[in-house]
């Protein structure tokens, strides 16, 4: 037995009583806010892709494992067309993250005050609450990381090896949402070798759990192999997107701290990380602090999106809360982890991360206090109206041999969601995972192309002319407003030749 293990096992094994009522009230309040706005304003672009992917259920996709499309299909089957039901898993995930963050603080020795402090940080976290408005991997993935962190911390305290099997199960689910958790385990494994507890590697149930996780991801890996590993190309595509509008490497840490929550959330992340790395009482969990550092470096080098690290917020919040609960803070910063600051942070954050304003405010630019993604939730039915107008204006003989292709997977998802009721045929796209859903039929000698740049596809047709521009009739400036609709006529090659040439992993 190592000295670190002996020290960990000699610590008090009893935990404080779980502050069940106030923690659940915080979680319920967060969930209620998200539930009340979940019907506004419309689908986000990625949600329309998940909806479409749910109509093409498979073991894998070009850009993700299968759980999100499966969830989308399930929610839409329960209540077709209901945004509130569609987003219910996201709402529940954010509320549960509040609870599990408080539980992590409890496992680390935190009493009522520490549990409420940690849970409160999760409840007002801009990244969590903002992404909780829509169904996405960026919502479900951090929740599952929080569960995994809780299981790890609980194992460190109790040494109950059954928890290691549950770790494997939780990791299996997480791997099938997003592959990022594999990076966590690689970095965490190195940190454990360096800082302990190394004995975890001697526990058979750890390897049983690992086997469960490995087997669970095998179908997706087989799908990737059969399709030439498109996931590998996603790294380059995402890197270009990050450089184009997500802040790049220089913006990773500022973005991550801002996402944690201005003032209180960011402060607790930094303070909690410092306590994990340098305080004696957090020594059993030190490897988790270095895991935060290691993952941050990995994501920056890979030019990943800043919110990839958000799954590690809870361990930092919990560590900070436990330390503050046991020590009297210095006078100059004693005021920061207090409820008035929490309330002010919530009041400041909510208008920026949830859609509280009427749509006409966005159209008229009457308020800058709106989520960055809100524009991209507006106008999808109107876009389908515009495309339907262009399609129905074609002569019947031409229309019978015309398919619809879009430049992006958002537009394809929207047209497949809203097009059938407007008399539109299925929409296709060569963008990202949508390419794998199929190509237009050979009978389609003409194409209505929805997008700004038809050159790649137009090279395989004799003519290309703009017939209409999309108008959402609301004046909202988003990526689809004023997008041209082109008529590409007289295809020159079979679709079996064209479709592989236009495949594009860009959004």
C-alpha positions, 0 to 999 in steps of 0.5 A, a space after each residue: 500500500 502506498 503512502 498516498 493510499 494509506 493517507 486517503 484510507 485513513 481519512 474520515 470515511 463518513 460524509 456530511 448529510 446530503 443537502 437534498 432539499 436545497 440542492 434539488 430546489 436549485 436543480 428544479 429551478 434551473 430545469 424549470 427556467 429551461 423548460 419554460 423557454 424550451 419551446 422558443 424560438 424553433 429548432 437550432 440547426 444542429 437539432 435539425 441534423 439530429 432529427 434527420 439523423 434519427 430518421 437514418 438510425 445507424 451504429 455510427 455517423 461521420 461526426 458522432 456516435 449514435 446516442 444523440 440521433 437515437 434520443 432525437 428519434 425517441 423524443 420525436 416519436 413520443 411527441 412529433 414536432 414538439 420542441 418542449 419534448 424534443 429538448 427534455 433530455 437536455 433540460 434533465 441533463 442540466 438539472 442533474 448536473 447541478 445535483 451531481 456537482 453537489 454530490 461530488 462536493 459531499 464525497 470530497 468532504 463538503 458539508 451543506 455550505 460546500 454542496 450548495 456552493 458547488 451546486 449553485 455554480 453549476 446552476 448558473 453556469 452559462 455554458 451548461 444553462 445555455 446549451 441546456 436550451 437545445 438537444 446537443 452533445 455539448 449538453 449531454 456530454 458534460 452531464 455524463 462527465 460529471 457522473 463519471 467524476 462523482 463515481 471516481 471521487 466516491 471510489 477514492 473515498 470508499 474503495 468500493 470496487 463495484 463503482 469501477 464497473 459502474 464507471 465502465 458503464 457510464 463511460 460506455 454511454 459517454 463514448 456513444 455520445 461523444 468520443 472526447 471521454 477517451 481523451 479524459 481517460 488517457 490523460 487521467 491515466 497518466 496523471 494517476 501514474 504520476 500522482 496516484 492512486 496507482 493501486 486502482 490499476 490493480 483492481 480487476 473490476 476496473 478492467 471489467 469496466 474498461 472492457 464494458 466501455 470498449 465493447 460498447 464502442 465497437 459497433 461505432 468503430 466498425 462503422 467508422 472503419 467501413 466508411 473510411 474513418 470520417 471522424 478523423 477528418 472532423 478534427 481538421 474541419 472543426 479546427 477550421 471552424 474554430 479559427 473562423 469564429 470560435 476564437 482559436 487557440 488564443 481564445 480557448 482559455 478565455 472562452 472556457 472561463 467565460 463559459 464557466 460563469 462570469 465572476 463566480 463560476 470562473 473564479 471557483 474553477 481557478 480557485 478549485 484547480 489551485 486547491 486540487 494541485 497544491 493543497 495537502 487536503 486535496 492530495 487524494 484528488 490531485 491527479 484530477 487537477 492535473 487531468 484538467 491541466 493536461 486536457 486543456 493543453 491537449 484541446 488547445 494543441 488540437 485547436 478544439 472548441 473551448 467548451 470541450 473542457 466544460 465537463 471538468 468544471 464540476 470537480 473544480 467547483 467542488 474542490 473550491 467549495 469544500 476548501 471554502 467550507 472548511 477555511 475562512 477566506 481572506 478578507 479581500 475575496 470573502 465576498 465572492 463566494 456569497 449568495 448575493 454574488 450568485 444572484 447577481 451572476 444569475 441575473 446577469 447571465 440568464 438573458 445572454 444564455 436563454 431566449 427570454 426576448 420576443 422574436 421581434 426584438 431580435 428582428 429589430 435589434 432592440 436588445 443585445 441581451 440575447 443568446 448568440 445562437 438565437 438567430 439560428 433558431 428562427 426562420 426555418 419554416 419560412 425558409 421551407 416556404 421560400 424553397 417551396 415557392 421556387 420548386 412549385 414555380 418550375 414547369 411540371 415536366 422540369 419539376 418531376 426531374 428536379 431534386 433539392 440539394 443544400 450547401 449545409 446540413 442545417 438547411 437540409 435538416 430544415 427542409 426535411 423537417 418542414 418540406 413534406 407538408 409543403 410538397 417538397 421532395 427529400 432534401 440532400 446535402 453533401 455536408 458532413 454527416 448528411 452526405 451519408 444519408 444518400 444521394 439524389 436519384 438518377 432521375 434527377 437531372 436538375 437540382 434546386 441548390 440552396 446555398 451561396 457557393 454552388 460551384 462544386 456541384 454546378 461543375 457537373 451541370 450545363 447551367 446555373 441560375 439564381 431563381 429566388 432568395 430565401 426570406 424569413 419575413 421576420 427580418 432576422 439576420 441569420 445564416 440562411 436569410 437572403 441565401 440564394 436558391 439556384 436552378 442547376 439544369 442538365 446534369 452531365 454525369 451520373 450521381 454515383 460519380 458526382 456525389 463522392 466528388 462533392 462530399 464535404 466535412 465542413 458545416 
